[in-house]
Amino acid sequence: MATRVLIAEDEPNIVESLDFVLQREGFDVTSVLDGDAALRRLRSAPPDLLILDLMLPRMSGFEVLKAVKADPVLKSIPVLILTAKGQAQDRRLAQEIGVDAFMTKPFSNREVVEQVHRLTAR
């Protein structure tokens, strides 16, 4: 069964790009456009990995990350943050909450694919 990846990202071009490269690598990819939808999807159909933007409508990526890491059912899902907010304090806060990997935009598709493989290799 293909590894399931959920992308929570509000920028359509990024979603399309990630969707394409990850599906080409054999991942089963789903995407949502806001934090609220991300949490609903995580709870209804937990993926094997969450790719999360920090700046999302309705609920920030930080709020989603906190909710995931506080939920006994979801906390083992690896989270890769992809964000334009690459400041040290954002990275530090994400690490304190429990993020598994942190990448800043712009990113290379190859680096994202490598991180996804690394985080889902169990």
VEXDREN-2710 file (C-alpha; in Angstrom, 1 decimal):
% VEXDREN-2710
k/r/px/py/pz
1/MET/0.0/0.0/0.0
2/ALA/1.3/3.4/-0.9
3/THR/2.5/5.8/1.8
4/ARG/-0.1/8.4/2.4
5/VAL/1.0/12.1/2.5
6/LEU/-1.3/15.0/3.5
7/ILE/-0.3/18.4/2.2
8/ALA/-1.7/21.4/4.1
9/GLU/-0.7/24.4/2.0
10/ASP/-2.8/27.4/0.7
11/GLU/-0.6/28.2/-2.3
12/PRO/-2.1/26.2/-5.3
13/ASN/1.2/26.2/-7.3
14/ILE/3.1/24.6/-4.4
15/VAL/0.3/22.0/-3.9
16/GLU/0.4/21.2/-7.6
17/SER/4.2/20.9/-7.7
18/LEU/4.4/18.8/-4.5
19/ASP/1.5/16.6/-5.6
20/PHE/3.2/15.9/-8.9
21/VAL/6.7/15.1/-7.6
22/LEU/5.4/13.0/-4.7
23/GLN/2.9/11.0/-6.8
24/ARG/5.7/10.4/-9.3
25/GLU/7.7/8.8/-6.4
26/GLY/4.7/6.5/-5.6
27/PHE/3.1/8.4/-2.7
28/ASP/-0.6/8.6/-2.3
29/VAL/-1.1/12.4/-1.9
30/THR/-4.1/14.4/-0.6
31/SER/-4.1/18.2/0.0
32/VAL/-6.1/20.7/2.0
33/LEU/-6.0/24.5/1.8
34/ASP/-6.4/25.5/5.4
35/GLY/-5.5/24.5/8.9
36/ASP/-9.0/23.7/9.9
37/ALA/-9.4/21.3/7.0
38/ALA/-6.0/19.8/7.8
39/LEU/-7.1/18.8/11.3
40/ARG/-10.4/17.4/10.1
41/ARG/-8.6/15.3/7.5
42/LEU/-6.0/14.1/10.0
43/ARG/-8.7/12.9/12.3
44/SER/-10.8/11.2/9.6
45/ALA/-8.1/9.6/7.6
46/PRO/-4.7/9.9/9.3
47/PRO/-1.8/10.0/6.8
48/ASP/1.7/8.5/7.1
49/LEU/3.2/12.0/6.9
50/LEU/1.9/15.6/7.1
51/ILE/3.5/18.4/5.0
52/LEU/2.5/21.6/6.8
53/ASP/2.7/25.3/5.8
54/LEU/2.9/27.7/8.8
55/MET/0.9/30.5/7.3
56/LEU/-2.5/28.9/6.6
57/PRO/-6.0/30.4/6.7
58/ARG/-8.5/29.5/9.5
59/MET/-5.9/27.9/11.7
60/SER/-2.1/28.5/11.6
61/GLY/0.4/25.7/11.0
62/PHE/1.6/26.2/14.5
63/GLU/-1.9/25.6/15.9
64/VAL/-2.3/22.5/13.7
65/LEU/1.2/21.2/14.8
66/LYS/0.2/21.7/18.5
67/ALA/-3.1/19.9/18.0
68/VAL/-1.4/17.0/16.2
69/LYS/1.4/16.6/18.8
70/ALA/-1.2/16.8/21.7
71/ASP/-3.4/14.1/20.2
72/PRO/-2.5/10.5/21.3
73/VAL/-3.8/9.1/18.0
74/LEU/-2.0/11.7/15.8
75/LYS/1.2/12.5/17.6
76/SER/3.2/9.7/16.0
77/ILE/2.6/11.1/12.5
78/PRO/5.8/12.8/11.2
79/VAL/5.4/16.4/10.3
80/LEU/7.5/18.3/7.7
81/ILE/7.1/22.1/7.8
82/LEU/7.5/23.9/4.5
83/THR/7.4/27.6/5.1
84/ALA/8.4/31.0/3.9
85/LYS/8.8/31.9/7.6
86/GLY/12.3/30.7/8.1
87/GLN/13.2/32.9/11.1
88/ALA/15.1/31.2/13.9
89/GLN/12.2/31.7/16.4
90/ASP/9.8/30.0/14.0
91/ARG/12.1/27.0/13.7
92/ARG/12.7/26.9/17.4
93/LEU/9.0/27.1/18.3
94/ALA/8.3/24.3/15.8
95/GLN/11.0/22.1/17.3
96/GLU/9.7/22.8/20.8
97/ILE/6.2/21.6/19.7
98/GLY/7.7/18.5/18.1
99/VAL/8.2/19.0/14.4
100/ASP/10.1/16.3/12.6
101/ALA/11.7/18.3/9.8
102/PHE/11.7/22.0/8.8
103/MET/12.3/23.4/5.3
104/THR/12.1/27.0/4.1
105/LYS/10.7/28.1/0.8
106/PRO/11.9/28.2/-1.8
107/PHE/12.9/24.6/-1.7
108/SER/14.0/22.0/-4.2
109/ASN/11.7/19.2/-5.1
110/ARG/14.5/16.7/-4.6
111/GLU/15.1/17.9/-1.0
112/VAL/11.4/17.5/-0.2
113/VAL/11.3/14.0/-1.8
114/GLU/14.4/13.0/0.2
115/GLN/12.8/14.3/3.5
116/VAL/9.5/12.5/2.8
117/HIS/11.4/9.3/2.1
118/ARG/13.4/9.7/5.3
119/LEU/10.4/10.6/7.5
120/THR/8.3/7.7/6.2
121/ALA/11.0/5.0/6.3
122/ARG/9.8/2.9/9.2
END
